[in-house]
Amino acid sequence: MVGVPFDTALITSIAMWKSPYMLLRGWKRLLEDLIGRKGPFLETECVPFAALAIILWPLAVVGAVLAATLCSPFLALYSGVVVHQVRAHDALISLSICASFSRFH
């Protein structure tokens, strides 16, 4: 339970740290698809949709950051369960090793 607040803060901070990069890379990719001769915006009728996608891309980035923030406590709880299972498994292995050594001594 100690790691849950730390993991939650870490996942949220990574999402916020990566958001400018995601914004710029998305705009770059959308502009390349709009200007280039391949991609989803090849047809003339798709150009307005391309402009709309470029304009609305920041909303997608904000949505991704919000989704990461909302999901981070659940991911942190899941990581705590995994760590608990691994430690319990290691403890069982340690007990079985100690029991096998005690038979020989």
CYANA upper distance limits for C-alpha pairs under 8 A (distance plus 0.5 A):
  1 MET  CA      5 PRO  CA      8.39
  1 MET  CA     77 LEU  CA      8.40
  1 MET  CA     80 GLY  CA      7.49
  2 VAL  CA      6 PHE  CA      7.92
  3 GLY  CA      7 ASP  CA      6.40
  3 GLY  CA     76 ALA  CA      7.89
  3 GLY  CA     80 GLY  CA      7.60
  4 VAL  CA      8 THR  CA      6.48
  4 VAL  CA     73 PRO  CA      7.29
  4 VAL  CA     76 ALA  CA      5.48
  4 VAL  CA     77 LEU  CA      6.58
  4 VAL  CA     80 GLY  CA      7.56
  5 PRO  CA      9 ALA  CA      6.61
  5 PRO  CA     73 PRO  CA      8.14
  5 PRO  CA     76 ALA  CA      8.22
  6 PHE  CA     10 LEU  CA      6.55
  7 ASP  CA     11 ILE  CA      6.52
  7 ASP  CA     72 SER  CA      7.89
  7 ASP  CA     73 PRO  CA      8.13
  7 ASP  CA     76 ALA  CA      5.84
  8 THR  CA     12 THR  CA      6.70
  8 THR  CA     69 THR  CA      8.20
  8 THR  CA     72 SER  CA      5.48
  8 THR  CA     73 PRO  CA      5.76
  8 THR  CA     75 LEU  CA      8.31
  8 THR  CA     76 ALA  CA      6.44
  9 ALA  CA     13 SER  CA      6.51
  9 ALA  CA     72 SER  CA      8.46
 10 LEU  CA     14 ILE  CA      6.61
 11 ILE  CA     15 ALA  CA      6.76
 11 ILE  CA     68 ALA  CA      7.62
 11 ILE  CA     69 THR  CA      7.81
 11 ILE  CA     72 SER  CA      6.46
 12 THR  CA     16 MET  CA      6.77
 12 THR  CA     65 VAL  CA      8.04
 12 THR  CA     68 ALA  CA      6.81
 12 THR  CA     69 THR  CA      5.62
 12 THR  CA     72 SER  CA      7.24
 13 SER  CA     17 TRP  CA      6.43
 14 ILE  CA     18 LYS  CA      6.56
 15 ALA  CA     19 SER  CA      6.62
 15 ALA  CA     64 ALA  CA      8.49
 15 ALA  CA     65 VAL  CA      6.08
 15 ALA  CA     68 ALA  CA      6.98
 15 ALA  CA     69 THR  CA      8.27
 16 MET  CA     20 PRO  CA      8.40
 16 MET  CA     65 VAL  CA      6.81
 18 LYS  CA     22 MET  CA      6.70
 19 SER  CA     23 LEU  CA      6.54
 19 SER  CA     61 VAL  CA      6.91
 19 SER  CA     62 VAL  CA      8.34
 19 SER  CA     65 VAL  CA      7.59
 20 PRO  CA     24 LEU  CA      6.70
 21 TYR  CA     25 ARG  CA      6.49
 22 MET  CA     26 GLY  CA      6.39
 22 MET  CA     61 VAL  CA      7.43
 23 LEU  CA     27 TRP  CA      6.75
 23 LEU  CA     57 TRP  CA      7.67
 23 LEU  CA     58 PRO  CA      6.87
 23 LEU  CA     61 VAL  CA      6.77
 24 LEU  CA     28 LYS  CA      6.59
 25 ARG  CA     29 ARG  CA      6.63
 26 GLY  CA     30 LEU  CA      6.58
 26 GLY  CA     57 TRP  CA      7.72
 27 TRP  CA     31 LEU  CA      6.54
 27 TRP  CA     54 ILE  CA      6.75
 27 TRP  CA     57 TRP  CA      7.73
 28 LYS  CA     32 GLU  CA      6.60
 29 ARG  CA     33 ASP  CA      6.65
 30 LEU  CA     34 LEU  CA      6.61
 30 LEU  CA     50 ALA  CA      7.78
 30 LEU  CA     53 ALA  CA      8.15
 30 LEU  CA     54 ILE  CA      6.95
 31 LEU  CA     35 ILE  CA      6.54
 31 LEU  CA     54 ILE  CA      8.15
 32 GLU  CA     36 GLY  CA      6.02
 33 ASP  CA     37 ARG  CA      7.95
 33 ASP  CA     38 LYS  CA      6.91
 33 ASP  CA     39 GLY  CA      5.59
 33 ASP  CA     40 PRO  CA      7.33
 33 ASP  CA     41 PHE  CA      6.75
 33 ASP  CA     42 LEU  CA      8.32
 34 LEU  CA     39 GLY  CA      8.11
 34 LEU  CA     41 PHE  CA      6.08
 34 LEU  CA     42 LEU  CA      7.80
 34 LEU  CA     47 VAL  CA      7.69
 34 LEU  CA     50 ALA  CA      7.04
 36 GLY  CA     42 LEU  CA      8.39
 37 ARG  CA     42 LEU  CA      6.66
 38 LYS  CA     42 LEU  CA      6.38
 40 PRO  CA     46 CYS  CA      8.32
 41 PHE  CA     46 CYS  CA      5.70
 41 PHE  CA     47 VAL  CA      6.62
 41 PHE  CA     49 PHE  CA      8.49
 41 PHE  CA     50 ALA  CA      6.90
 42 LEU  CA     46 CYS  CA      7.60
 43 GLU  CA     47 VAL  CA      7.83
 46 CYS  CA     50 ALA  CA      6.74
 47 VAL  CA     51 ALA  CA      6.81
 48 PRO  CA     52 LEU  CA      6.68
 49 PHE  CA     53 ALA  CA      6.54
 50 ALA  CA     54 ILE  CA      6.70
 51 ALA  CA     55 ILE  CA      6.68
 52 LEU  CA     56 LEU  CA      6.50
 53 ALA  CA     57 TRP  CA      6.30
 56 LEU  CA     60 ALA  CA      7.36
 57 TRP  CA     61 VAL  CA      6.98
 58 PRO  CA     62 VAL  CA      6.71
 59 LEU  CA     63 GLY  CA      6.55
 60 ALA  CA     64 ALA  CA      6.69
 61 VAL  CA     65 VAL  CA      6.83
 62 VAL  CA     66 LEU  CA      6.66
 63 GLY  CA     67 ALA  CA      6.51
 64 ALA  CA     68 ALA  CA      6.66
 65 VAL  CA     69 THR  CA      6.65
 66 LEU  CA     70 LEU  CA      6.59
 67 ALA  CA     71 CYS  CA      6.48
 68 ALA  CA     72 SER  CA      6.29
 69 THR  CA     73 PRO  CA      8.36
 71 CYS  CA     75 LEU  CA      6.79
 72 SER  CA     76 ALA  CA      6.50
 73 PRO  CA     77 LEU  CA      6.66
 74 PHE  CA     78 TYR  CA      6.66
 75 LEU  CA     79 SER  CA      6.68
 76 ALA  CA     80 GLY  CA      6.76
 77 LEU  CA     81 VAL  CA      6.84
 78 TYR  CA     82 VAL  CA      6.79
 79 SER  CA     83 VAL  CA      6.66
 80 GLY  CA     84 HIS  CA      6.59
 81 VAL  CA     85 GLN  CA      6.65
 82 VAL  CA     86 VAL  CA      6.66
 83 VAL  CA     87 ARG  CA      6.61
 84 HIS  CA     88 ALA  CA      6.59
 85 GLN  CA     89 HIS  CA      6.54
 86 VAL  CA     90 ASP  CA      6.59
 87 ARG  CA     91 ALA  CA      6.55
 88 ALA  CA     92 LEU  CA      6.76
 89 HIS  CA     93 ILE  CA      6.79
 90 ASP  CA     94 SER  CA      6.60
 91 ALA  CA     95 LEU  CA      6.64
 92 LEU  CA     96 SER  CA      6.68
 93 ILE  CA     97 ILE  CA      6.64
 94 SER  CA     98 CYS  CA      6.63
 95 LEU  CA     99 ALA  CA      6.56
 96 SER  CA    100 SER  CA      6.65
 97 ILE  CA    101 PHE  CA      6.73
 98 CYS  CA    102 SER  CA      6.59
 99 ALA  CA    103 ARG  CA      7.01
100 SER  CA    104 PHE  CA      7.50
101 PHE  CA    105 HIS  CA      7.02
